């Protein structure tokens, strides 16, 4: 049985402004005061996990312990079949220290060419792992996915990360071209969040 969330404050354990914004909007209906790890001056832990869930839990545990508050962390990434699952858990690291996702998207295209694959239309999916941890060390973990194809060159200024090269299945535009409400309805993070709500916020599920 999952632990129910009964507190009125929550730390979003991320320094990524795009993720913080999305997660804060997802939390908006729950009457929980939300703050970001950066606002509290919390350090970013090194992501040493081998899976999305391991890295999400690592970040949530660190923030919950440091802030003495429940913390919600996401670890997410783009998984490209022809690249044996890369960039995967290394998705943010492919953007470098400056978070240059234009360079990261160009690298995905170049790596596909090097692998002998056609970049346009390459199968891919986004994964989001969410970890909700309490200061006593208890964590609840959830994962969501959205499948689609890659498209080059990048299109659209909405979203963040690899959104401008990802077209979700059944749609003709990239996440970068979609209004935020349409993206949220489809996204991997929303799907993981729906599982979290059903387990930990049952009155709202």
Secondary structure, DSSP 8 states (H G I E B T S, - for coil): -------SEEEE----HHHHHHHHHHHGGG--EEEETTTTT--------SSHHHHHHHHHHHHHHHHTS-EEEEEEEEEEGGGTT-BGGGTTGGGTTTT-HHHHHHHHHHHHHHTT--STT-EEEEEEEEEEE-TTS-EEEEEEEEEEEE-SS---SSS-TTGGGEEETT-SS-GGGS-HHHHHHH-HHHHHHHHHHHHH-TTT-
